Amino acid sequence: MFNFYLAEGSGRTSVKDKARFSEIAYSSSLELLNQIILSFDFEYVDESQYIQIREKITEVNMLLMVYINLKLPIYNSCQHFTQKSHK
């Protein structure tokens, strides 16, 4: 579902709108990650399916982070999207 948010955000003209839809896409990918974890915990998927899907979600999350940090510099300083540790 997060691809829909990226598609909608790409049609926006302001950086703020693009950033917001990218943020929603990232949040949706985290929701998907949570769903696959629960699916594994409740034994709806086996371990090999779980690992395969989780790796793909992680790859997409990393690509989203790169996109957000390179294409939307307004969000570079936002703790939610950077790799800085919380103190």
C-alpha positions in Angstrom: 0.0 0.0 0.0 2.9 2.3 0.6 3.6 2.5 -3.1 0.2 4.4 -3.5 1.5 7.1 -1.1 4.7 7.5 -3.0 2.8 7.7 -6.3 0.5 10.4 -4.8 3.3 12.3 -3.3 5.3 12.3 -6.5 2.4 14.3 -8.1 2.6 17.0 -5.5 4.5 20.2 -6.3 5.6 21.3 -2.8 8.5 19.6 -0.9 6.3 19.6 2.2 3.6 17.6 0.5 6.1 15.2 -1.0 7.8 14.7 2.4 4.4 14.1 4.1 3.4 11.4 1.6 6.9 9.8 1.9 6.5 9.8 5.6 3.1 8.0 5.3 4.7 5.5 2.9 7.4 4.8 5.4 4.9 4.4 8.3 2.9 2.0 6.1 5.9 -0.1 5.4 6.5 -0.4 9.2 2.8 -1.5 9.6 3.5 -4.1 7.0 6.5 -5.3 8.9 4.5 -5.6 12.0 1.8 -7.6 10.2 4.4 -10.1 8.9 5.8 -10.5 12.4 2.4 -11.2 13.8 1.7 -13.6 10.9 4.8 -15.5 11.9 4.0 -15.4 15.6 0.5 -16.8 14.9 2.0 -19.4 12.6 0.2 -18.2 9.4 3.5 -18.2 7.6 6.5 -20.5 8.1 10.0 -19.3 9.0 11.3 -19.3 5.4 8.3 -17.2 4.2 8.8 -14.9 7.2 12.5 -14.4 6.5 11.9 -13.8 2.8 9.2 -11.3 3.3 10.9 -9.5 6.1 14.1 -9.1 4.0 12.0 -7.6 1.2 10.3 -5.2 3.6 13.7 -4.2 5.1 15.1 -3.6 1.6 12.1 -1.3 0.7 12.5 0.6 4.0 16.1 1.2 3.2 15.2 2.5 -0.3 12.6 4.7 1.3 15.1 6.1 3.7 17.6 6.9 0.8 14.8 8.5 -1.2 13.7 10.7 1.8 17.2 11.7 2.7 18.4 12.5 -0.8 15.3 13.8 -2.5 13.6 15.5 0.4 16.4 17.4 2.3 13.8 19.2 4.4 13.5 15.9 6.4 17.2 15.2 6.7 17.3 16.7 10.2 14.1 14.9 11.4 15.0 12.2 13.9 12.3 9.9 12.5 14.1 9.6 9.2 17.8 9.8 10.2 20.0 7.2 11.7 21.0 9.3 14.7 20.7 7.7 18.1 18.3 9.1 20.7 20.0 10.3 23.9 
